[in-house]
């Protein structure tokens, strides 16, 4: 059931998001093609926004589709962005496309995740990341971020755990600053407990923090050096699709590429 908000809530939510984004009334008004006076009236509850205005303001604030729906509810309107189950027949072509992308990335690991690291799908090379992990960390729903940093997961094999771990938690903190969520704060606190303190270092490739992962091979243990890329559905108009992320691991050197090619 859709529950529409009462008077005044829209103004409070709009002001909260504008403050969170550190945008002045004038800047937001310009971005949303309205006037500062009208925006002030909206925030104080003296004017009621139209549906199109709510959508323009949400876009101007850079809100996610889920957050745009919530702002529409606060304004007294039903959500306009659908949230379709990934198992629904209408998303069949999307699932097939994701499978093709994952398979096409072989012999390198790749995963599709929901917000906060919940695993949706992975290719056959994912095993190089889960090698030696405790069975309970691999029971659905698998959280790849917890798997990466938990002492019974990948952490024991990550040679640069402090740097890699802070890279992960730092990215989550950036998200939390933009889109506050108590559940995310709790998750960050959990992950922080797994990551050792570290002094800043230059253990990166000039543009990315590599994952240095020890992996068993035919001739003993080898160290894989991997960098990651993130891909999203930038033009998605469905909440489910907009929140999916494809994380692909790429070899940072020729030796890593050869090792992964031999393993798969």
PyMOL commands that set and color helices and strands:
alter all, ss='L'
color gray80, all
select helices_A, chain A and resi 9-20+25-31+36-43+51-60+65-74+89-104+115-117+124-130+135-138+144-149+155-157+161-178+182-192+239-242+254-263
alter helices_A, ss='H'
color red, helices_A
select strands_A, chain A and resi 110-113+119-122+211-217+220-232+245-251
alter strands_A, ss='S'
color yellow, strands_A
deselect
rebuild
show_as cartoon
